[in-house]
Structure formats: structure tokens, C-alpha cells
């Protein structure tokens, strides 16, 4: 089959869908990636993918720009005539679904998260729901990455029960993200947050909690790893990050193509996000046997077992986050190791990438008419 994968950034395929791409190409399928280009294009082509650049704005809803995107996608789908389209991220899912229907091409979206539209509520959420309902109504399969998002779409009648499939996020390569020994108990504790630096990811709460903890535990270290100043209306600019670094409250690690070294050097990985699909950074950290602290929100609570593999705290509440950090600091080295091991075991049981690959293979069988009930 010729399979086209579309997403709002090429690095998304390279970072999150690599096992799926490898399985598809190993199975003899031709894979074309349609996305805005970035530094990961060369890596995708080395894997055997064909790359097509996609012009699109990833910011907000703009009727004029979004209509142009839909028409652009329709033209590309008609020209390429793939046997199936696998889509990820909000705009590619919604406008790609419309374009695929008019182009007569099978389309399978993956709801990797709901974004700021569902966090905002009010008119913006109403518009987003209408867009999803119209886009997904006639699709045979819609993948979700956590039960909360799936149930929300079912409750709002955005999808039907016969359409939905549940995935364990994008899966995790348990060999590549192998269990790592915890840092020395004599070393200062390191709380690491890996995310795009957006307010919706809880960066402000992380900084505020860090100030509280450092006032009581001056040797504690707090690190941020991820892009600042990205194209998002809740993005935090580099000047703000520089001020935090100058204050001494946080260390900014910039960006990296491989997070494993940063995770291995951390004592605990933190994500105080407002909502997630299936947070990749928490999955990777748990696979490497690191204890987790995250907000009790959709996506995060699917990865973190409270009081077992980590702690859950209240969303948009720096005091609650700081309290969870205090609880972690009070643990013995043995208890921290045990907590990390529990996370690793959960990843082995529930988040192995083989589960995601199998689900997509079954979906392609359904689309090709070869599925045997």
C-alpha cells in the first residue's frame, strides 16, 4: 500500500511515530510524509520515507487560512491517491478528514490531544466540537490516546462507539528507552520538565513551585528542556526564560534530538500540563525508571499511577505541585527507586510500541477490505 502520513511538523513523525514508520516500511508499504519541513526531514528520508512539504499555520483558527489548508490537502490527496492516510495533530485531523472525503481517499485520524480549543471553553470549544463532528462523522476508525478524550468525544456525540479505537499513546521503544540507574543519593535532587515551553504545559506553575522548593531546599535543581518562543498563542518567550535562569530558579537545557541523557541525569520528571493526549515525555521517563510528578488531568493520569509510579497534583496549582515535590523529597532512595521501577513495569505492560503497530495494521486491514472478523 501507499500510505501517506500527515502532521503539523515533520519532527512529530520522527520523534513519535518512528516505530510505526519502521513497521510499515518493513511490511513493504510505501510511506510518504506530508508536513511542514524541519531538520528531521533528512532523518525521515534516510528511513525510506518520501517527504512532501506542507504549507500551513499551526496557530489558532483562521477561517481563510484553514480553508486554504483544506483545499491544499485535497489537491495533494487527489494527486497522490494514497491507499490510506494516517493523520496526527488537530488541524491535519479536521481539515485532512474533509479533504480526504472529497478526494475519495480512506482517512484515519489519531486524536493526540485536544489543544487550547478545548481548554478555553465557551465559543471556541463549541466551534471546535462542530468541526470535529462534521469531520469525523463518516470515518470508519478514529484513534484516541487516552480514555478521557475518547469518552468526551462519545459524550458530546462527536464520534460513534463503533468508530473509536484506544491506543497507548504512540507507544515506546523499551529497548531504546532502557531502564537507567538512579543518580547517586548523595547528589542534589534534579526535577526535570521536558515540554514545549507553553503556559498550557504548566511551565509557570513549575517555576513557581521551584521557587517554593528552593527556599526550603537550596540544593534542589530544576531543569527545563524544550523549545521556547514556538508558534503557539500560549508560548513563553526566550526573554522570560533568560530572566528565570538569571534569577537562579531554573536551568534551561535548550532543545535536543535525544532526551535520554537528560532523563538519566534526573531524579524525577515533572509535567504539570493542563491536558494531554498521551504525554510522550512521561512515557519515556517511566520507561527509563524515573519517578513522575504530573497533574491529575486527561493523558497524565493514564501514565502515572498515583502513589505507585509517581504523584498526581492539582492542575494550575503551584502549591499542590510543590507539595508533591516535597513528598518526593521525603522519600528514601530505596522508595524512589521502587517508584521508578513501578513506572517501568507499567510501560512494559501497557505502552509497548508493538501494541500501537498492531492496532494500525488492523486498521489498514479494515481499510483494504482484508480484515477477517
C-alpha positions as CSV (number, residue, x, y, z in Angstrom):
1,X,0.0,0.0,0.0
2,X,1.0,3.6,-0.5
3,X,0.4,5.2,2.9
4,X,0.5,9.0,3.4
5,X,1.1,10.3,6.9
6,X,0.3,14.0,7.6
7,X,1.1,16.1,10.7
8,X,1.8,19.7,11.6
9,X,5.6,19.2,11.9
10,X,8.0,16.7,10.4
11,X,9.7,16.2,13.7
12,X,6.5,14.8,15.1
13,X,6.8,11.7,12.8
14,X,10.5,11.4,13.6
15,X,10.1,11.7,17.4
16,X,6.8,10.0,18.0
17,X,5.8,7.7,15.0
18,X,9.2,6.2,14.1
19,X,8.3,2.7,15.2
20,X,5.1,2.8,13.1
21,X,7.0,4.1,10.1
22,X,9.7,1.3,10.5
23,X,7.0,-1.3,10.8
24,X,5.1,-0.1,7.7
25,X,8.3,0.1,5.5
26,X,9.4,-3.3,6.8
27,X,6.0,-4.6,5.7
28,X,6.6,-3.5,2.2
29,X,4.4,-0.4,2.2
30,X,5.5,2.9,0.7
31,X,5.4,5.8,3.2
32,X,5.0,9.5,2.2
33,X,5.2,12.1,5.0
34,X,3.3,15.3,4.3
35,X,4.2,18.1,6.8
36,X,5.9,21.4,7.3
37,X,9.6,20.7,6.8
38,X,12.2,21.0,9.6
39,X,15.6,19.5,10.5
40,X,14.1,16.0,10.8
41,X,13.3,15.6,7.0
42,X,16.8,14.1,6.3
43,X,16.2,11.5,9.0
44,X,12.8,10.6,7.6
45,X,14.3,10.2,4.1
46,X,17.1,8.0,5.5
47,X,14.4,5.8,6.9
48,X,13.0,5.3,3.4
49,X,10.2,7.9,3.6
50,X,9.3,10.2,0.7
51,X,8.7,13.7,2.0
52,X,6.3,16.3,0.7
53,X,6.4,19.8,2.2
54,X,3.1,21.2,3.5
55,X,2.4,24.9,3.9
56,X,0.2,25.5,6.9
57,X,-0.2,27.7,10.0
58,X,-0.2,25.8,13.3
59,X,-1.6,28.8,15.2
60,X,-5.3,29.1,16.2
61,X,-8.3,29.0,14.0
62,X,-8.3,31.3,11.0
63,X,-11.2,30.6,8.5
64,X,-9.3,32.0,5.5
65,X,-6.1,30.1,6.2
66,X,-7.8,26.9,7.2
67,X,-9.9,26.9,4.0
68,X,-6.7,27.3,2.1
69,X,-5.2,24.4,4.0
70,X,-8.2,22.2,3.3
71,X,-8.0,22.9,-0.5
72,X,-4.3,22.4,-0.4
73,X,-4.7,19.0,1.3
74,X,-7.5,18.0,-1.2
75,X,-5.2,18.8,-4.2
76,X,-2.3,16.8,-2.7
77,X,-4.5,13.8,-1.8
78,X,-6.0,13.8,-5.4
79,X,-2.6,13.9,-6.9
80,X,-1.0,11.3,-4.7
81,X,-4.1,8.9,-4.5
82,X,-2.7,7.0,-1.5
83,X,-4.3,3.8,-0.3
84,X,-4.7,5.3,3.1
85,X,-3.9,8.5,5.0
86,X,-2.8,8.4,8.7
87,X,-3.2,11.8,10.3
88,X,-2.0,13.3,13.6
89,X,-2.5,16.7,15.3
90,X,-5.6,18.8,15.3
91,X,-5.7,20.8,12.0
92,X,-4.4,17.8,10.0
93,X,-7.1,15.7,11.5
94,X,-10.0,18.1,11.0
95,X,-9.2,19.6,7.6
96,X,-7.5,16.5,6.4
97,X,-10.6,14.5,7.0
98,X,-12.7,16.9,5.0
99,X,-10.2,16.9,2.2
100,X,-9.9,13.1,2.1
101,X,-13.7,12.7,1.9
102,X,-13.9,14.9,-1.2
103,X,-10.8,13.3,-2.7
104,X,-12.2,9.8,-2.0
105,X,-9.3,8.5,0.0
106,X,-9.5,6.4,3.2
107,X,-8.5,8.5,6.2
108,X,-7.6,7.5,9.8
109,X,-7.0,10.3,12.4
110,X,-5.3,10.0,15.7
111,X,-6.5,12.4,18.4
112,X,-3.2,13.0,20.0
113,X,-4.6,15.9,22.2
114,X,-7.3,18.5,22.2
115,X,-5.2,21.6,22.4
116,X,-6.2,25.1,23.6
117,X,-9.6,25.0,21.9
118,X,-10.9,22.5,24.5
119,X,-9.1,24.2,27.3
120,X,-10.6,27.6,26.5
121,X,-14.3,26.5,26.8
122,X,-17.1,28.8,25.6
123,X,-17.5,29.7,21.9
124,X,-14.1,28.4,20.9
125,X,-14.8,24.9,22.3
126,X,-18.3,24.9,20.6
127,X,-16.7,25.7,17.3
128,X,-14.0,23.0,17.7
129,X,-16.7,20.4,18.6
130,X,-18.7,21.3,15.5
131,X,-15.6,21.0,13.3
132,X,-14.8,17.6,14.8
133,X,-18.4,16.3,14.5
134,X,-18.5,17.2,10.8
135,X,-15.0,16.0,10.0
136,X,-15.2,12.6,11.8
137,X,-18.8,11.7,11.2
138,X,-18.2,9.3,8.2
139,X,-14.8,7.9,9.1
140,X,-14.6,4.2,9.8
141,X,-11.9,4.5,12.5
142,X,-10.8,7.2,14.9
143,X,-7.8,6.6,17.2
144,X,-7.6,8.1,20.7
145,X,-4.6,8.1,23.1
146,X,-6.5,8.1,26.4
147,X,-9.9,7.2,27.8
148,X,-10.8,10.7,28.9
149,X,-10.6,12.1,25.4
150,X,-12.4,9.1,23.9
151,X,-15.2,9.4,26.5
152,X,-15.5,13.2,25.9
153,X,-16.0,12.7,22.2
154,X,-18.5,10.0,22.8
155,X,-20.5,12.0,25.4
156,X,-20.6,15.0,23.1
157,X,-21.6,12.8,20.2
158,X,-18.6,13.8,18.1
159,X,-18.0,10.2,17.2
160,X,-19.8,6.9,17.4
161,X,-18.8,4.0,19.6
162,X,-18.2,1.7,16.6
163,X,-15.6,4.2,15.2
164,X,-13.3,4.5,18.3
165,X,-10.1,2.7,19.0
166,X,-7.9,3.3,22.0
167,X,-4.1,3.4,21.8
168,X,-1.4,3.5,24.5
169,X,-0.1,6.9,23.3
170,X,2.4,6.5,20.4
171,X,4.0,3.5,22.2
172,X,7.5,3.3,23.5
173,X,10.6,1.5,22.3
174,X,11.5,-0.3,25.5
175,X,15.0,-1.2,24.2
176,X,16.0,2.3,23.2
177,X,14.5,3.8,26.4
178,X,16.1,1.2,28.6
179,X,15.9,1.3,32.4
180,X,18.6,3.7,33.8
181,X,20.2,3.6,37.2
182,X,19.0,6.4,39.5
183,X,21.5,9.2,40.2
184,X,23.6,8.9,43.4
185,X,21.6,9.5,46.6
186,X,24.4,12.0,47.6
187,X,23.8,14.2,44.6
188,X,21.4,17.1,44.7
189,X,17.9,16.1,43.5
190,X,17.1,17.2,39.9
191,X,13.5,17.9,38.8
192,X,13.3,17.8,35.0
193,X,10.5,19.2,32.9
194,X,10.5,18.3,29.2
195,X,8.0,20.1,27.0
196,X,7.5,22.9,24.6
197,X,7.6,26.0,26.8
198,X,3.9,26.8,26.7
199,X,1.7,28.1,29.5
200,X,-0.7,25.2,28.8
201,X,2.1,22.8,29.7
202,X,2.3,24.2,33.2
203,X,5.6,25.9,32.9
204,X,4.6,28.9,35.0
205,X,3.4,26.5,37.8
206,X,6.7,24.6,37.5
207,X,8.7,27.8,38.0
208,X,6.5,29.0,41.0
209,X,6.8,25.5,42.6
210,X,10.6,25.6,42.1
211,X,10.8,28.9,43.9
212,X,9.0,27.4,46.9
213,X,11.1,24.3,47.0
214,X,14.4,26.1,46.6
215,X,13.5,28.4,49.5
216,X,13.4,25.3,51.7
217,X,15.9,23.0,49.8
218,X,18.5,25.3,48.3
219,X,20.4,22.4,46.7
220,X,17.4,21.2,44.7
221,X,17.9,21.7,41.0
222,X,15.1,22.4,38.4
223,X,15.6,22.0,34.7
224,X,13.6,22.9,31.6
225,X,14.2,21.1,28.3
226,X,12.2,22.2,25.3
227,X,11.7,24.9,22.7
228,X,10.8,28.4,23.8
229,X,9.1,31.0,21.7
230,X,7.3,28.5,19.5
231,X,4.3,29.2,17.2
232,X,1.6,28.9,19.8
233,X,-0.6,31.6,21.4
234,X,0.5,30.4,24.9
235,X,4.2,30.2,24.1
236,X,6.7,31.6,26.6
237,X,9.4,33.8,25.0
238,X,13.1,33.4,25.4
239,X,13.5,36.7,27.3
240,X,11.2,35.3,30.1
241,X,13.2,32.1,30.2
242,X,16.5,34.0,30.4
243,X,15.1,36.0,33.4
244,X,14.3,32.8,35.2
245,X,17.8,31.5,34.6
246,X,19.3,34.8,35.8
247,X,17.2,34.5,38.9
248,X,18.7,31.1,39.6
249,X,15.4,29.3,39.9
250,X,15.9,27.1,36.8
251,X,18.5,25.7,34.4
252,X,17.5,25.9,30.7
253,X,18.8,23.0,28.7
254,X,17.5,24.2,25.3
255,X,16.4,21.5,22.9
256,X,17.8,18.1,21.9
257,X,17.1,15.3,19.5
258,X,17.7,12.7,22.2
259,X,16.3,13.2,25.7
260,X,17.7,10.1,27.2
261,X,20.8,11.6,28.7
262,X,18.7,14.4,30.4
263,X,16.3,11.8,31.8
264,X,19.1,9.6,33.1
265,X,20.6,12.5,34.9
266,X,17.2,13.5,36.5
267,X,15.9,12.3,39.8
268,X,12.3,13.0,39.0
269,X,10.5,14.0,35.7
270,X,7.7,16.6,36.1
271,X,4.8,17.6,33.7
272,X,2.2,20.0,35.2
273,X,0.2,20.2,31.9
274,X,-3.4,21.4,31.7
275,X,-4.4,18.5,29.4
276,X,-2.6,15.9,27.3
277,X,-3.3,13.2,24.8
278,X,-0.6,10.8,25.9
279,X,2.4,12.7,27.2
280,X,5.4,11.3,25.5
281,X,7.9,12.7,27.9
282,X,6.3,11.0,30.9
283,X,6.2,7.7,28.9
284,X,9.8,7.9,28.1
285,X,10.8,8.8,31.6
286,X,8.8,6.0,33.1
287,X,10.4,3.6,30.6
288,X,13.8,4.7,32.0
289,X,12.5,4.0,35.5
290,X,12.2,7.6,36.7
291,X,9.5,8.6,39.2
292,X,7.0,11.1,37.8
293,X,5.0,14.1,39.1
294,X,2.2,15.3,36.9
295,X,-1.2,16.9,37.0
296,X,-4.4,14.9,37.6
297,X,-5.7,15.6,34.1
298,X,-6.6,13.5,31.0
299,X,-3.5,12.0,29.5
300,X,-1.2,12.4,32.5
301,X,-3.3,10.2,34.8
302,X,-3.2,7.5,32.2
303,X,0.6,7.3,32.5
304,X,1.1,8.0,36.2
305,X,-0.3,5.6,38.9
306,X,-0.7,7.9,41.9
307,X,1.4,6.9,44.9
308,X,2.8,4.0,42.9
309,X,4.9,5.3,39.9
310,X,4.7,8.9,41.0
311,X,2.4,11.6,42.3
312,X,-0.5,13.5,40.8
313,X,-1.2,17.1,41.8
314,X,-4.0,19.6,41.1
315,X,-3.9,21.4,37.7
316,X,-2.9,25.1,37.6
317,X,-1.9,24.9,41.2
318,X,1.7,25.6,42.0
319,X,1.2,25.0,45.7
320,X,-0.1,21.5,45.0
321,X,2.8,20.8,42.7
322,X,5.3,22.0,45.3
323,X,3.6,19.7,47.9
324,X,4.0,16.7,45.6
325,X,7.7,17.7,45.2
326,X,8.0,17.8,49.0
327,X,6.5,14.4,49.2
328,X,9.0,13.1,46.7
329,X,12.0,14.7,48.5
330,X,10.9,13.0,51.7
331,X,11.1,9.5,50.1
332,X,14.1,7.3,50.8
333,X,16.5,6.5,47.9
334,X,15.0,2.9,48.0
335,X,11.5,4.2,47.8
336,X,12.4,6.5,44.8
337,X,14.0,3.5,43.0
338,X,10.9,1.4,43.7
339,X,8.6,4.1,42.3
340,X,10.7,4.3,39.2
341,X,10.6,0.6,38.8
342,X,6.8,0.6,39.0
343,X,6.7,3.0,36.1
344,X,9.0,0.8,34.0
345,X,6.8,-2.2,34.7
346,X,3.7,-0.2,33.7
347,X,5.3,0.8,30.4
348,X,6.2,-2.8,29.7
349,X,2.7,-4.0,30.4
350,X,0.6,-1.2,28.8
351,X,2.7,1.0,26.5
352,X,4.9,-1.2,24.4
353,X,5.1,0.2,20.8
354,X,4.2,-3.2,19.4
355,X,0.6,-2.6,20.6
356,X,0.4,0.6,18.5
357,X,1.8,-1.1,15.5
358,X,-0.6,-4.0,15.8
359,X,-3.6,-1.5,16.0
360,X,-2.5,0.3,12.9
361,X,-2.0,-2.9,11.0
362,X,-5.5,-4.0,11.9
363,X,-6.9,-0.5,10.8
364,X,-5.1,-0.9,7.4
365,X,-6.6,-4.3,7.0
366,X,-10.1,-2.9,7.6
367,X,-9.5,-0.1,5.1
368,X,-8.1,-2.5,2.5
369,X,-11.1,-4.9,3.0
370,X,-8.8,-7.7,4.2
371,X,-10.0,-7.7,7.8
372,X,-11.3,-11.0,9.0
373,X,-13.7,-10.8,11.9
